[in-house]
Amino acid sequence: MFTEALDNQGRIAMALLKPGFESNYFGSPEIHPVLSVGSIITYEARDDGTYDVVLLGEKRARVEREVGGKIYRRGVLGELEETSSGSREDRTNLRTNMEALLEVAIQDMKEENKGLTLLQKSFAEESSFGFLVDFLAYHFIKDPEFQQSLLEELDVSLRARSLLDALTTI
């Protein structure tokens, strides 16, 4: 799967397995239908044949149907479009809060050195508010089900508010 993704311009879709997947892990456990589509920006092969991968999420999609024929799962996807509610002032305030969190994340990443240069390049090229919120959610939120709920929220303003609410209660 991974080498095929690299041959296909490094693009891959990643879905989260639904809770309870353990009993059917090697079968076909249920997945959340909303997933992230992105590009492999860096990877490292491990001795056991697996890879450590850093993905850059670019789009949201919904699985319309699965397609067989491989030992891994594939599907036909429908792209999901983001929206943004609230006033311009509200969105500006949310973005200001997100940018302050970005400074904290960058400091953390300098200490951890997790592909910082590549991610900084991505921020320089991408000014999307949704991209910023998603990156911060990835960096600060470790609960996969909460991450999934943020992925499924197409309204960027609501997603940003949920993220801020979660971070202020930590």
Phi and psi in radians as a Rosetta constraint file:
Dihedral C 1 N 2 CA 2 C 2 CIRCULARHARMONIC -1.144 0.35
Dihedral N 2 CA 2 C 2 N 3 CIRCULARHARMONIC -0.794 0.35
Dihedral C 2 N 3 CA 3 C 3 CIRCULARHARMONIC -1.154 0.35
Dihedral N 3 CA 3 C 3 N 4 CIRCULARHARMONIC -0.574 0.35
Dihedral C 3 N 4 CA 4 C 4 CIRCULARHARMONIC -1.157 0.35
Dihedral N 4 CA 4 C 4 N 5 CIRCULARHARMONIC -0.687 0.35
Dihedral C 4 N 5 CA 5 C 5 CIRCULARHARMONIC -1.111 0.35
Dihedral N 5 CA 5 C 5 N 6 CIRCULARHARMONIC -0.716 0.35
Dihedral C 5 N 6 CA 6 C 6 CIRCULARHARMONIC -1.107 0.35
Dihedral N 6 CA 6 C 6 N 7 CIRCULARHARMONIC -0.646 0.35
Dihedral C 6 N 7 CA 7 C 7 CIRCULARHARMONIC -1.220 0.35
Dihedral N 7 CA 7 C 7 N 8 CIRCULARHARMONIC -0.351 0.35
Dihedral C 7 N 8 CA 8 C 8 CIRCULARHARMONIC -1.810 0.35
Dihedral N 8 CA 8 C 8 N 9 CIRCULARHARMONIC 0.894 0.35
Dihedral C 8 N 9 CA 9 C 9 CIRCULARHARMONIC 1.079 0.35
Dihedral N 9 CA 9 C 9 N 10 CIRCULARHARMONIC 0.382 0.35
Dihedral C 9 N 10 CA 10 C 10 CIRCULARHARMONIC 1.238 0.35
Dihedral N 10 CA 10 C 10 N 11 CIRCULARHARMONIC 0.334 0.35
Dihedral C 10 N 11 CA 11 C 11 CIRCULARHARMONIC -1.651 0.35
Dihedral N 11 CA 11 C 11 N 12 CIRCULARHARMONIC 2.452 0.35
Dihedral C 11 N 12 CA 12 C 12 CIRCULARHARMONIC -2.675 0.35
Dihedral N 12 CA 12 C 12 N 13 CIRCULARHARMONIC 2.637 0.35
Dihedral C 12 N 13 CA 13 C 13 CIRCULARHARMONIC -1.907 0.35
Dihedral N 13 CA 13 C 13 N 14 CIRCULARHARMONIC 2.417 0.35
Dihedral C 13 N 14 CA 14 C 14 CIRCULARHARMONIC -2.196 0.35
Dihedral N 14 CA 14 C 14 N 15 CIRCULARHARMONIC 2.207 0.35
Dihedral C 14 N 15 CA 15 C 15 CIRCULARHARMONIC -2.005 0.35
Dihedral N 15 CA 15 C 15 N 16 CIRCULARHARMONIC 2.612 0.35
Dihedral C 15 N 16 CA 16 C 16 CIRCULARHARMONIC -1.587 0.35
Dihedral N 16 CA 16 C 16 N 17 CIRCULARHARMONIC 2.316 0.35
Dihedral C 16 N 17 CA 17 C 17 CIRCULARHARMONIC -1.224 0.35
Dihedral N 17 CA 17 C 17 N 18 CIRCULARHARMONIC 2.483 0.35
Dihedral C 17 N 18 CA 18 C 18 CIRCULARHARMONIC -1.280 0.35
Dihedral N 18 CA 18 C 18 N 19 CIRCULARHARMONIC 2.682 0.35
Dihedral C 18 N 19 CA 19 C 19 CIRCULARHARMONIC -0.950 0.35
Dihedral N 19 CA 19 C 19 N 20 CIRCULARHARMONIC 2.508 0.35
Dihedral C 19 N 20 CA 20 C 20 CIRCULARHARMONIC 1.595 0.35
Dihedral N 20 CA 20 C 20 N 21 CIRCULARHARMONIC 0.101 0.35
Dihedral C 20 N 21 CA 21 C 21 CIRCULARHARMONIC -1.135 0.35
Dihedral N 21 CA 21 C 21 N 22 CIRCULARHARMONIC -0.383 0.35
Dihedral C 21 N 22 CA 22 C 22 CIRCULARHARMONIC -0.964 0.35
Dihedral N 22 CA 22 C 22 N 23 CIRCULARHARMONIC -0.669 0.35
Dihedral C 22 N 23 CA 23 C 23 CIRCULARHARMONIC -1.219 0.35
Dihedral N 23 CA 23 C 23 N 24 CIRCULARHARMONIC -0.302 0.35
Dihedral C 23 N 24 CA 24 C 24 CIRCULARHARMONIC -2.242 0.35
Dihedral N 24 CA 24 C 24 N 25 CIRCULARHARMONIC 0.454 0.35
Dihedral C 24 N 25 CA 25 C 25 CIRCULARHARMONIC -0.959 0.35
Dihedral N 25 CA 25 C 25 N 26 CIRCULARHARMONIC -0.736 0.35
Dihedral C 25 N 26 CA 26 C 26 CIRCULARHARMONIC -1.567 0.35
Dihedral N 26 CA 26 C 26 N 27 CIRCULARHARMONIC 0.066 0.35
Dihedral C 26 N 27 CA 27 C 27 CIRCULARHARMONIC -1.711 0.35
Dihedral N 27 CA 27 C 27 N 28 CIRCULARHARMONIC -2.080 0.35
Dihedral C 27 N 28 CA 28 C 28 CIRCULARHARMONIC -2.401 0.35
Dihedral N 28 CA 28 C 28 N 29 CIRCULARHARMONIC 1.249 0.35
Dihedral C 28 N 29 CA 29 C 29 CIRCULARHARMONIC -1.112 0.35
Dihedral N 29 CA 29 C 29 N 30 CIRCULARHARMONIC 2.705 0.35
Dihedral C 29 N 30 CA 30 C 30 CIRCULARHARMONIC -1.133 0.35
Dihedral N 30 CA 30 C 30 N 31 CIRCULARHARMONIC 2.521 0.35
Dihedral C 30 N 31 CA 31 C 31 CIRCULARHARMONIC -2.091 0.35
Dihedral N 31 CA 31 C 31 N 32 CIRCULARHARMONIC 2.768 0.35
Dihedral C 31 N 32 CA 32 C 32 CIRCULARHARMONIC -1.239 0.35
Dihedral N 32 CA 32 C 32 N 33 CIRCULARHARMONIC 2.375 0.35
Dihedral C 32 N 33 CA 33 C 33 CIRCULARHARMONIC -1.270 0.35
Dihedral N 33 CA 33 C 33 N 34 CIRCULARHARMONIC -0.360 0.35
Dihedral C 33 N 34 CA 34 C 34 CIRCULARHARMONIC -1.664 0.35
Dihedral N 34 CA 34 C 34 N 35 CIRCULARHARMONIC 2.270 0.35
Dihedral C 34 N 35 CA 35 C 35 CIRCULARHARMONIC -2.433 0.35
Dihedral N 35 CA 35 C 35 N 36 CIRCULARHARMONIC 3.064 0.35
Dihedral C 35 N 36 CA 36 C 36 CIRCULARHARMONIC -1.871 0.35
Dihedral N 36 CA 36 C 36 N 37 CIRCULARHARMONIC 2.430 0.35
Dihedral C 36 N 37 CA 37 C 37 CIRCULARHARMONIC -2.018 0.35
Dihedral N 37 CA 37 C 37 N 38 CIRCULARHARMONIC 2.280 0.35
Dihedral C 37 N 38 CA 38 C 38 CIRCULARHARMONIC -2.733 0.35
Dihedral N 38 CA 38 C 38 N 39 CIRCULARHARMONIC -2.946 0.35
Dihedral C 38 N 39 CA 39 C 39 CIRCULARHARMONIC -2.053 0.35
Dihedral N 39 CA 39 C 39 N 40 CIRCULARHARMONIC 2.523 0.35
Dihedral C 39 N 40 CA 40 C 40 CIRCULARHARMONIC -1.349 0.35
Dihedral N 40 CA 40 C 40 N 41 CIRCULARHARMONIC 2.054 0.35
Dihedral C 40 N 41 CA 41 C 41 CIRCULARHARMONIC -1.752 0.35
Dihedral N 41 CA 41 C 41 N 42 CIRCULARHARMONIC -0.422 0.35
Dihedral C 41 N 42 CA 42 C 42 CIRCULARHARMONIC -2.780 0.35
Dihedral N 42 CA 42 C 42 N 43 CIRCULARHARMONIC 2.674 0.35
Dihedral C 42 N 43 CA 43 C 43 CIRCULARHARMONIC -2.716 0.35
Dihedral N 43 CA 43 C 43 N 44 CIRCULARHARMONIC 2.791 0.35
Dihedral C 43 N 44 CA 44 C 44 CIRCULARHARMONIC -2.445 0.35
Dihedral N 44 CA 44 C 44 N 45 CIRCULARHARMONIC 2.189 0.35
Dihedral C 44 N 45 CA 45 C 45 CIRCULARHARMONIC -1.273 0.35
Dihedral N 45 CA 45 C 45 N 46 CIRCULARHARMONIC 2.425 0.35
Dihedral C 45 N 46 CA 46 C 46 CIRCULARHARMONIC -1.810 0.35
Dihedral N 46 CA 46 C 46 N 47 CIRCULARHARMONIC 2.821 0.35
Dihedral C 46 N 47 CA 47 C 47 CIRCULARHARMONIC -1.076 0.35
Dihedral N 47 CA 47 C 47 N 48 CIRCULARHARMONIC -0.470 0.35
Dihedral C 47 N 48 CA 48 C 48 CIRCULARHARMONIC -1.506 0.35
Dihedral N 48 CA 48 C 48 N 49 CIRCULARHARMONIC 0.127 0.35
Dihedral C 48 N 49 CA 49 C 49 CIRCULARHARMONIC 1.579 0.35
Dihedral N 49 CA 49 C 49 N 50 CIRCULARHARMONIC -0.037 0.35
Dihedral C 49 N 50 CA 50 C 50 CIRCULARHARMONIC -1.652 0.35
Dihedral N 50 CA 50 C 50 N 51 CIRCULARHARMONIC 3.106 0.35
Dihedral C 50 N 51 CA 51 C 51 CIRCULARHARMONIC -2.298 0.35
Dihedral N 51 CA 51 C 51 N 52 CIRCULARHARMONIC 2.522 0.35
Dihedral C 51 N 52 CA 52 C 52 CIRCULARHARMONIC -1.617 0.35
Dihedral N 52 CA 52 C 52 N 53 CIRCULARHARMONIC 2.180 0.35
Dihedral C 52 N 53 CA 53 C 53 CIRCULARHARMONIC -2.254 0.35
Dihedral N 53 CA 53 C 53 N 54 CIRCULARHARMONIC 2.446 0.35
Dihedral C 53 N 54 CA 54 C 54 CIRCULARHARMONIC -1.960 0.35
Dihedral N 54 CA 54 C 54 N 55 CIRCULARHARMONIC 2.084 0.35
Dihedral C 54 N 55 CA 55 C 55 CIRCULARHARMONIC -1.840 0.35
Dihedral N 55 CA 55 C 55 N 56 CIRCULARHARMONIC 2.537 0.35
Dihedral C 55 N 56 CA 56 C 56 CIRCULARHARMONIC -1.925 0.35
Dihedral N 56 CA 56 C 56 N 57 CIRCULARHARMONIC 1.835 0.35
Dihedral C 56 N 57 CA 57 C 57 CIRCULARHARMONIC -1.139 0.35
Dihedral N 57 CA 57 C 57 N 58 CIRCULARHARMONIC 2.344 0.35
Dihedral C 57 N 58 CA 58 C 58 CIRCULARHARMONIC -2.116 0.35
Dihedral N 58 CA 58 C 58 N 59 CIRCULARHARMONIC -0.525 0.35
Dihedral C 58 N 59 CA 59 C 59 CIRCULARHARMONIC -2.566 0.35
Dihedral N 59 CA 59 C 59 N 60 CIRCULARHARMONIC 2.803 0.35
Dihedral C 59 N 60 CA 60 C 60 CIRCULARHARMONIC -1.838 0.35
Dihedral N 60 CA 60 C 60 N 61 CIRCULARHARMONIC 2.589 0.35
Dihedral C 60 N 61 CA 61 C 61 CIRCULARHARMONIC -2.582 0.35
Dihedral N 61 CA 61 C 61 N 62 CIRCULARHARMONIC 2.826 0.35
Dihedral C 61 N 62 CA 62 C 62 CIRCULARHARMONIC -2.042 0.35
Dihedral N 62 CA 62 C 62 N 63 CIRCULARHARMONIC 2.379 0.35
Dihedral C 62 N 63 CA 63 C 63 CIRCULARHARMONIC -1.257 0.35
Dihedral N 63 CA 63 C 63 N 64 CIRCULARHARMONIC 2.058 0.35
Dihedral C 63 N 64 CA 64 C 64 CIRCULARHARMONIC -1.517 0.35
Dihedral N 64 CA 64 C 64 N 65 CIRCULARHARMONIC -0.660 0.35
Dihedral C 64 N 65 CA 65 C 65 CIRCULARHARMONIC -2.890 0.35
Dihedral N 65 CA 65 C 65 N 66 CIRCULARHARMONIC 2.693 0.35
Dihedral C 65 N 66 CA 66 C 66 CIRCULARHARMONIC -1.606 0.35
Dihedral N 66 CA 66 C 66 N 67 CIRCULARHARMONIC 2.635 0.35
Dihedral C 66 N 67 CA 67 C 67 CIRCULARHARMONIC -2.113 0.35
Dihedral N 67 CA 67 C 67 N 68 CIRCULARHARMONIC 2.216 0.35
Dihedral C 67 N 68 CA 68 C 68 CIRCULARHARMONIC -1.444 0.35
Dihedral N 68 CA 68 C 68 N 69 CIRCULARHARMONIC -2.897 0.35
Dihedral C 68 N 69 CA 69 C 69 CIRCULARHARMONIC 1.797 0.35
Dihedral N 69 CA 69 C 69 N 70 CIRCULARHARMONIC -0.102 0.35
Dihedral C 69 N 70 CA 70 C 70 CIRCULARHARMONIC -2.301 0.35
Dihedral N 70 CA 70 C 70 N 71 CIRCULARHARMONIC 2.912 0.35
Dihedral C 70 N 71 CA 71 C 71 CIRCULARHARMONIC -1.382 0.35
Dihedral N 71 CA 71 C 71 N 72 CIRCULARHARMONIC -0.161 0.35
Dihedral C 71 N 72 CA 72 C 72 CIRCULARHARMONIC -2.032 0.35
Dihedral N 72 CA 72 C 72 N 73 CIRCULARHARMONIC 2.911 0.35
Dihedral C 72 N 73 CA 73 C 73 CIRCULARHARMONIC -1.474 0.35
Dihedral N 73 CA 73 C 73 N 74 CIRCULARHARMONIC 2.432 0.35
Dihedral C 73 N 74 CA 74 C 74 CIRCULARHARMONIC -2.339 0.35
Dihedral N 74 CA 74 C 74 N 75 CIRCULARHARMONIC 2.824 0.35
Dihedral C 74 N 75 CA 75 C 75 CIRCULARHARMONIC -2.743 0.35
Dihedral N 75 CA 75 C 75 N 76 CIRCULARHARMONIC 2.902 0.35
Dihedral C 75 N 76 CA 76 C 76 CIRCULARHARMONIC -1.625 0.35
Dihedral N 76 CA 76 C 76 N 77 CIRCULARHARMONIC 2.235 0.35
Dihedral C 76 N 77 CA 77 C 77 CIRCULARHARMONIC -2.018 0.35
Dihedral N 77 CA 77 C 77 N 78 CIRCULARHARMONIC 2.601 0.35
Dihedral C 77 N 78 CA 78 C 78 CIRCULARHARMONIC -1.984 0.35
Dihedral N 78 CA 78 C 78 N 79 CIRCULARHARMONIC 2.180 0.35
Dihedral C 78 N 79 CA 79 C 79 CIRCULARHARMONIC -1.180 0.35
Dihedral N 79 CA 79 C 79 N 80 CIRCULARHARMONIC 2.462 0.35
Dihedral C 79 N 80 CA 80 C 80 CIRCULARHARMONIC -1.887 0.35
Dihedral N 80 CA 80 C 80 N 81 CIRCULARHARMONIC 2.339 0.35
Dihedral C 80 N 81 CA 81 C 81 CIRCULARHARMONIC -1.677 0.35
Dihedral N 81 CA 81 C 81 N 82 CIRCULARHARMONIC 2.414 0.35
Dihedral C 81 N 82 CA 82 C 82 CIRCULARHARMONIC -1.349 0.35
Dihedral N 82 CA 82 C 82 N 83 CIRCULARHARMONIC 2.688 0.35
Dihedral C 82 N 83 CA 83 C 83 CIRCULARHARMONIC -2.221 0.35
Dihedral N 83 CA 83 C 83 N 84 CIRCULARHARMONIC 3.055 0.35
Dihedral C 83 N 84 CA 84 C 84 CIRCULARHARMONIC -2.612 0.35
Dihedral N 84 CA 84 C 84 N 85 CIRCULARHARMONIC 2.089 0.35
Dihedral C 84 N 85 CA 85 C 85 CIRCULARHARMONIC -1.733 0.35
Dihedral N 85 CA 85 C 85 N 86 CIRCULARHARMONIC 3.090 0.35
Dihedral C 85 N 86 CA 86 C 86 CIRCULARHARMONIC 1.536 0.35
Dihedral N 86 CA 86 C 86 N 87 CIRCULARHARMONIC 2.962 0.35
Dihedral C 86 N 87 CA 87 C 87 CIRCULARHARMONIC -1.337 0.35
Dihedral N 87 CA 87 C 87 N 88 CIRCULARHARMONIC 2.893 0.35
Dihedral C 87 N 88 CA 88 C 88 CIRCULARHARMONIC -1.049 0.35
Dihedral N 88 CA 88 C 88 N 89 CIRCULARHARMONIC -0.699 0.35
Dihedral C 88 N 89 CA 89 C 89 CIRCULARHARMONIC -1.107 0.35
Dihedral N 89 CA 89 C 89 N 90 CIRCULARHARMONIC -0.742 0.35
Dihedral C 89 N 90 CA 90 C 90 CIRCULARHARMONIC -1.066 0.35
Dihedral N 90 CA 90 C 90 N 91 CIRCULARHARMONIC -0.794 0.35
Dihedral C 90 N 91 CA 91 C 91 CIRCULARHARMONIC -1.137 0.35
Dihedral N 91 CA 91 C 91 N 92 CIRCULARHARMONIC -0.652 0.35
Dihedral C 91 N 92 CA 92 C 92 CIRCULARHARMONIC -1.121 0.35
Dihedral N 92 CA 92 C 92 N 93 CIRCULARHARMONIC -0.755 0.35
Dihedral C 92 N 93 CA 93 C 93 CIRCULARHARMONIC -1.117 0.35
Dihedral N 93 CA 93 C 93 N 94 CIRCULARHARMONIC -0.735 0.35
Dihedral C 93 N 94 CA 94 C 94 CIRCULARHARMONIC -1.073 0.35
Dihedral N 94 CA 94 C 94 N 95 CIRCULARHARMONIC -0.760 0.35
Dihedral C 94 N 95 CA 95 C 95 CIRCULARHARMONIC -1.109 0.35
Dihedral N 95 CA 95 C 95 N 96 CIRCULARHARMONIC -0.691 0.35
Dihedral C 95 N 96 CA 96 C 96 CIRCULARHARMONIC -1.046 0.35
Dihedral N 96 CA 96 C 96 N 97 CIRCULARHARMONIC -0.766 0.35
Dihedral C 96 N 97 CA 97 C 97 CIRCULARHARMONIC -1.106 0.35
Dihedral N 97 CA 97 C 97 N 98 CIRCULARHARMONIC -0.711 0.35
Dihedral C 97 N 98 CA 98 C 98 CIRCULARHARMONIC -1.156 0.35
Dihedral N 98 CA 98 C 98 N 99 CIRCULARHARMONIC -0.677 0.35
Dihedral C 98 N 99 CA 99 C 99 CIRCULARHARMONIC -1.163 0.35
Dihedral N 99 CA 99 C 99 N 100 CIRCULARHARMONIC -0.599 0.35
Dihedral C 99 N 100 CA 100 C 100 CIRCULARHARMONIC -1.137 0.35
Dihedral N 100 CA 100 C 100 N 101 CIRCULARHARMONIC -0.710 0.35
Dihedral C 100 N 101 CA 101 C 101 CIRCULARHARMONIC -1.136 0.35
Dihedral N 101 CA 101 C 101 N 102 CIRCULARHARMONIC -0.582 0.35
Dihedral C 101 N 102 CA 102 C 102 CIRCULARHARMONIC -1.067 0.35
Dihedral N 102 CA 102 C 102 N 103 CIRCULARHARMONIC -0.691 0.35
Dihedral C 102 N 103 CA 103 C 103 CIRCULARHARMONIC -1.050 0.35
Dihedral N 103 CA 103 C 103 N 104 CIRCULARHARMONIC -0.721 0.35
Dihedral C 103 N 104 CA 104 C 104 CIRCULARHARMONIC -1.114 0.35
Dihedral N 104 CA 104 C 104 N 105 CIRCULARHARMONIC -0.780 0.35
Dihedral C 104 N 105 CA 105 C 105 CIRCULARHARMONIC -1.087 0.35
Dihedral N 105 CA 105 C 105 N 106 CIRCULARHARMONIC -0.716 0.35
Dihedral C 105 N 106 CA 106 C 106 CIRCULARHARMONIC -1.115 0.35
Dihedral N 106 CA 106 C 106 N 107 CIRCULARHARMONIC -0.708 0.35
Dihedral C 106 N 107 CA 107 C 107 CIRCULARHARMONIC -1.079 0.35
Dihedral N 107 CA 107 C 107 N 108 CIRCULARHARMONIC -0.774 0.35
Dihedral C 107 N 108 CA 108 C 108 CIRCULARHARMONIC -1.032 0.35
Dihedral N 108 CA 108 C 108 N 109 CIRCULARHARMONIC -0.757 0.35
Dihedral C 108 N 109 CA 109 C 109 CIRCULARHARMONIC -1.204 0.35
Dihedral N 109 CA 109 C 109 N 110 CIRCULARHARMONIC -0.591 0.35
Dihedral C 109 N 110 CA 110 C 110 CIRCULARHARMONIC -1.068 0.35
Dihedral N 110 CA 110 C 110 N 111 CIRCULARHARMONIC -0.684 0.35
Dihedral C 110 N 111 CA 111 C 111 CIRCULARHARMONIC -1.231 0.35
Dihedral N 111 CA 111 C 111 N 112 CIRCULARHARMONIC -0.626 0.35
Dihedral C 111 N 112 CA 112 C 112 CIRCULARHARMONIC -1.579 0.35
Dihedral N 112 CA 112 C 112 N 113 CIRCULARHARMONIC -0.372 0.35
Dihedral C 112 N 113 CA 113 C 113 CIRCULARHARMONIC 0.944 0.35
Dihedral N 113 CA 113 C 113 N 114 CIRCULARHARMONIC 0.908 0.35
Dihedral C 113 N 114 CA 114 C 114 CIRCULARHARMONIC -1.716 0.35
Dihedral N 114 CA 114 C 114 N 115 CIRCULARHARMONIC 1.340 0.35
Dihedral C 114 N 115 CA 115 C 115 CIRCULARHARMONIC 1.110 0.35
Dihedral N 115 CA 115 C 115 N 116 CIRCULARHARMONIC 0.538 0.35
Dihedral C 115 N 116 CA 116 C 116 CIRCULARHARMONIC -0.986 0.35
Dihedral N 116 CA 116 C 116 N 117 CIRCULARHARMONIC -0.788 0.35
Dihedral C 116 N 117 CA 117 C 117 CIRCULARHARMONIC -1.039 0.35
Dihedral N 117 CA 117 C 117 N 118 CIRCULARHARMONIC -0.778 0.35
Dihedral C 117 N 118 CA 118 C 118 CIRCULARHARMONIC -1.146 0.35
Dihedral N 118 CA 118 C 118 N 119 CIRCULARHARMONIC -0.690 0.35
Dihedral C 118 N 119 CA 119 C 119 CIRCULARHARMONIC -1.236 0.35
Dihedral N 119 CA 119 C 119 N 120 CIRCULARHARMONIC -0.664 0.35
Dihedral C 119 N 120 CA 120 C 120 CIRCULARHARMONIC -1.090 0.35
Dihedral N 120 CA 120 C 120 N 121 CIRCULARHARMONIC -0.673 0.35
Dihedral C 120 N 121 CA 121 C 121 CIRCULARHARMONIC -1.082 0.35
Dihedral N 121 CA 121 C 121 N 122 CIRCULARHARMONIC -0.698 0.35
Dihedral C 121 N 122 CA 122 C 122 CIRCULARHARMONIC -1.086 0.35
Dihedral N 122 CA 122 C 122 N 123 CIRCULARHARMONIC -0.733 0.35
Dihedral C 122 N 123 CA 123 C 123 CIRCULARHARMONIC -1.164 0.35
Dihedral N 123 CA 123 C 123 N 124 CIRCULARHARMONIC -0.621 0.35
Dihedral C 123 N 124 CA 124 C 124 CIRCULARHARMONIC -1.129 0.35
Dihedral N 124 CA 124 C 124 N 125 CIRCULARHARMONIC -0.565 0.35
Dihedral C 124 N 125 CA 125 C 125 CIRCULARHARMONIC -1.592 0.35
Dihedral N 125 CA 125 C 125 N 126 CIRCULARHARMONIC -0.301 0.35
Dihedral C 125 N 126 CA 126 C 126 CIRCULARHARMONIC -2.114 0.35
Dihedral N 126 CA 126 C 126 N 127 CIRCULARHARMONIC 2.106 0.35
Dihedral C 126 N 127 CA 127 C 127 CIRCULARHARMONIC -1.921 0.35
Dihedral N 127 CA 127 C 127 N 128 CIRCULARHARMONIC 0.160 0.35
Dihedral C 127 N 128 CA 128 C 128 CIRCULARHARMONIC -1.133 0.35
Dihedral N 128 CA 128 C 128 N 129 CIRCULARHARMONIC 2.293 0.35
Dihedral C 128 N 129 CA 129 C 129 CIRCULARHARMONIC -1.096 0.35
Dihedral N 129 CA 129 C 129 N 130 CIRCULARHARMONIC -0.697 0.35
Dihedral C 129 N 130 CA 130 C 130 CIRCULARHARMONIC -1.053 0.35
Dihedral N 130 CA 130 C 130 N 131 CIRCULARHARMONIC -0.728 0.35
Dihedral C 130 N 131 CA 131 C 131 CIRCULARHARMONIC -1.056 0.35
Dihedral N 131 CA 131 C 131 N 132 CIRCULARHARMONIC -0.774 0.35
Dihedral C 131 N 132 CA 132 C 132 CIRCULARHARMONIC -1.086 0.35
Dihedral N 132 CA 132 C 132 N 133 CIRCULARHARMONIC -0.833 0.35
Dihedral C 132 N 133 CA 133 C 133 CIRCULARHARMONIC -1.070 0.35
Dihedral N 133 CA 133 C 133 N 134 CIRCULARHARMONIC -0.768 0.35
Dihedral C 133 N 134 CA 134 C 134 CIRCULARHARMONIC -1.114 0.35
Dihedral N 134 CA 134 C 134 N 135 CIRCULARHARMONIC -0.736 0.35
Dihedral C 134 N 135 CA 135 C 135 CIRCULARHARMONIC -1.077 0.35
Dihedral N 135 CA 135 C 135 N 136 CIRCULARHARMONIC -0.781 0.35
Dihedral C 135 N 136 CA 136 C 136 CIRCULARHARMONIC -1.151 0.35
Dihedral N 136 CA 136 C 136 N 137 CIRCULARHARMONIC -0.662 0.35
Dihedral C 136 N 137 CA 137 C 137 CIRCULARHARMONIC -1.075 0.35
Dihedral N 137 CA 137 C 137 N 138 CIRCULARHARMONIC -0.765 0.35
Dihedral C 137 N 138 CA 138 C 138 CIRCULARHARMONIC -1.067 0.35
Dihedral N 138 CA 138 C 138 N 139 CIRCULARHARMONIC -0.750 0.35
Dihedral C 138 N 139 CA 139 C 139 CIRCULARHARMONIC -1.234 0.35
Dihedral N 139 CA 139 C 139 N 140 CIRCULARHARMONIC -0.737 0.35
Dihedral C 139 N 140 CA 140 C 140 CIRCULARHARMONIC -1.716 0.35
Dihedral N 140 CA 140 C 140 N 141 CIRCULARHARMONIC -0.472 0.35
Dihedral C 140 N 141 CA 141 C 141 CIRCULARHARMONIC -1.731 0.35
Dihedral N 141 CA 141 C 141 N 142 CIRCULARHARMONIC 2.152 0.35
Dihedral C 141 N 142 CA 142 C 142 CIRCULARHARMONIC -1.841 0.35
Dihedral N 142 CA 142 C 142 N 143 CIRCULARHARMONIC -0.219 0.35
Dihedral C 142 N 143 CA 143 C 143 CIRCULARHARMONIC -1.365 0.35
Dihedral N 143 CA 143 C 143 N 144 CIRCULARHARMONIC 1.998 0.35
Dihedral C 143 N 144 CA 144 C 144 CIRCULARHARMONIC -1.063 0.35
Dihedral N 144 CA 144 C 144 N 145 CIRCULARHARMONIC -0.626 0.35
Dihedral C 144 N 145 CA 145 C 145 CIRCULARHARMONIC -1.206 0.35
Dihedral N 145 CA 145 C 145 N 146 CIRCULARHARMONIC -0.636 0.35
Dihedral C 145 N 146 CA 146 C 146 CIRCULARHARMONIC -1.226 0.35
Dihedral N 146 CA 146 C 146 N 147 CIRCULARHARMONIC -0.690 0.35
Dihedral C 146 N 147 CA 147 C 147 CIRCULARHARMONIC -1.008 0.35
Dihedral N 147 CA 147 C 147 N 148 CIRCULARHARMONIC -0.739 0.35
Dihedral C 147 N 148 CA 148 C 148 CIRCULARHARMONIC -1.096 0.35
Dihedral N 148 CA 148 C 148 N 149 CIRCULARHARMONIC -0.728 0.35
Dihedral C 148 N 149 CA 149 C 149 CIRCULARHARMONIC -1.097 0.35
Dihedral N 149 CA 149 C 149 N 150 CIRCULARHARMONIC -0.621 0.35
Dihedral C 149 N 150 CA 150 C 150 CIRCULARHARMONIC -1.212 0.35
Dihedral N 150 CA 150 C 150 N 151 CIRCULARHARMONIC -0.670 0.35
Dihedral C 150 N 151 CA 151 C 151 CIRCULARHARMONIC -1.077 0.35
Dihedral N 151 CA 151 C 151 N 152 CIRCULARHARMONIC -0.668 0.35
Dihedral C 151 N 152 CA 152 C 152 CIRCULARHARMONIC -1.339 0.35
Dihedral N 152 CA 152 C 152 N 153 CIRCULARHARMONIC -0.281 0.35
Dihedral C 152 N 153 CA 153 C 153 CIRCULARHARMONIC -1.426 0.35
Dihedral N 153 CA 153 C 153 N 154 CIRCULARHARMONIC 1.944 0.35
Dihedral C 153 N 154 CA 154 C 154 CIRCULARHARMONIC -1.442 0.35
Dihedral N 154 CA 154 C 154 N 155 CIRCULARHARMONIC -0.343 0.35
Dihedral C 154 N 155 CA 155 C 155 CIRCULARHARMONIC -1.440 0.35
Dihedral N 155 CA 155 C 155 N 156 CIRCULARHARMONIC 1.933 0.35
Dihedral C 155 N 156 CA 156 C 156 CIRCULARHARMONIC -1.062 0.35
Dihedral N 156 CA 156 C 156 N 157 CIRCULARHARMONIC -0.687 0.35
Dihedral C 156 N 157 CA 157 C 157 CIRCULARHARMONIC -1.119 0.35
Dihedral N 157 CA 157 C 157 N 158 CIRCULARHARMONIC -0.764 0.35
Dihedral C 157 N 158 CA 158 C 158 CIRCULARHARMONIC -1.144 0.35
Dihedral N 158 CA 158 C 158 N 159 CIRCULARHARMONIC -0.658 0.35
Dihedral C 158 N 159 CA 159 C 159 CIRCULARHARMONIC -1.109 0.35
Dihedral N 159 CA 159 C 159 N 160 CIRCULARHARMONIC -0.753 0.35
Dihedral C 159 N 160 CA 160 C 160 CIRCULARHARMONIC -1.126 0.35
Dihedral N 160 CA 160 C 160 N 161 CIRCULARHARMONIC -0.744 0.35
Dihedral C 160 N 161 CA 161 C 161 CIRCULARHARMONIC -1.101 0.35
Dihedral N 161 CA 161 C 161 N 162 CIRCULARHARMONIC -0.735 0.35
Dihedral C 161 N 162 CA 162 C 162 CIRCULARHARMONIC -1.081 0.35
Dihedral N 162 CA 162 C 162 N 163 CIRCULARHARMONIC -0.722 0.35
Dihedral C 162 N 163 CA 163 C 163 CIRCULARHARMONIC -1.118 0.35
Dihedral N 163 CA 163 C 163 N 164 CIRCULARHARMONIC -0.829 0.35
Dihedral C 163 N 164 CA 164 C 164 CIRCULARHARMONIC -1.069 0.35
Dihedral N 164 CA 164 C 164 N 165 CIRCULARHARMONIC -0.737 0.35
Dihedral C 164 N 165 CA 165 C 165 CIRCULARHARMONIC -1.045 0.35
Dihedral N 165 CA 165 C 165 N 166 CIRCULARHARMONIC -0.774 0.35
Dihedral C 165 N 166 CA 166 C 166 CIRCULARHARMONIC -1.120 0.35
Dihedral N 166 CA 166 C 166 N 167 CIRCULARHARMONIC -0.692 0.35
Dihedral C 166 N 167 CA 167 C 167 CIRCULARHARMONIC -1.296 0.35
Dihedral N 167 CA 167 C 167 N 168 CIRCULARHARMONIC -0.486 0.35
Dihedral C 167 N 168 CA 168 C 168 CIRCULARHARMONIC -1.406 0.35
Dihedral N 168 CA 168 C 168 N 169 CIRCULARHARMONIC -0.209 0.35
Dihedral C 168 N 169 CA 169 C 169 CIRCULARHARMONIC -1.732 0.35
Dihedral N 169 CA 169 C 169 N 170 CIRCULARHARMONIC -0.044 0.35
